[in-house]
């Protein structure tokens, strides 16, 4: 089988990187029709030009994540070449910008454009990829997509970048807690900082936050207001450096925001930490329970509950055996289900079914 990956995407972004590597590991040849830069007339022309230069036939056209704008053009190319079109919807642009991040007011034309951009893209594709069954149900309910058209393919993590460190990270009695992300509402960084404030007098526990983004400055101000001397803010890091920071941590944090989207996703950071053989604590959601068993693969607390998070972190500091058991069991489950090879295996099954159904 040969597939063409299509659109404007960063080839190092975890989602498409894991899928492309996974497909290659399962014997699928992956060609790329990729551009850079925000969509405009010039970018569409570049995609048309690059597609016209692809003389070799392919069996499936896959539109990368966050490329709703490119799906109608991809539909045209797929129809001309008589191949199925797969769109990795992953998450909804409308849900992200209007509902979760609240960057766009819901009563504006921009919000309506995002909604219809999502809907048109989903209707145009033959198959839609999402990361959890919770997202599958959401797309069916909100955008009217038939459930049989949606395939769940978890995000996973690249084990060439995220892998275990042979030795322990810190001294006994110390617990270095790590969060990384873009400070969007679903991350629930305020909950993390509140937990840190409750543990302020607890010797040995430190918190490190890597990244920047929407609510970064507000969270810096909150940390200053709460006087958190054991909390360190660091700028965003390249993936290789981030992976190294993860290997130095004792506990890694997922997401804790009490938003609708937070209940539907399993973020990159959870898979990356598990691939690094680190114990993970994250919000307890239906999406998490789809793919993991709490207290076997990772620790969970109620969303937006800083008290519960502080209690778990304190227990993690005091009980190194618990940390090591969670890390070992979580890593084993990652190896069984979420490596690029395993994600690629799922993708091959989806693609073979799609090609077969098209005849």
Buried (B, 14 or more C-beta within 10 A) or exposed (E): BBBBBBBBBBEEBBBBBBBBBBBBBBEBEBBBBBBEEEBEEEBBEBBBEBBEEBEEEBBBBBBBBBBBBBBEBBBBBBEEBEBBBBBBBBBBBBBBBBBBBEEBEEEEEEBBEBBEBBBBBBBBBBBBBBBBBBBBBBBBEBBEBEEEBBBBBBBBBBBEBBBBBEEEBEEEEEBBBBBBBBBBBBBBBBBBBBBBBBBBEBEBBBBBBBBBBBBBEEBBEBBEEBEBEBBBBBEBBEBEEBBBBBBBBBBBBBBBBBBEBBBBBBBBBBBBBBBBBBBBBBBBBEBBEBBBEEEEBBBBBBBBBBEBBBBBBBEBBEEBEBBEBBBEBBBBBBBEBBBBBBBBBBBBEBBEEBBEEEE
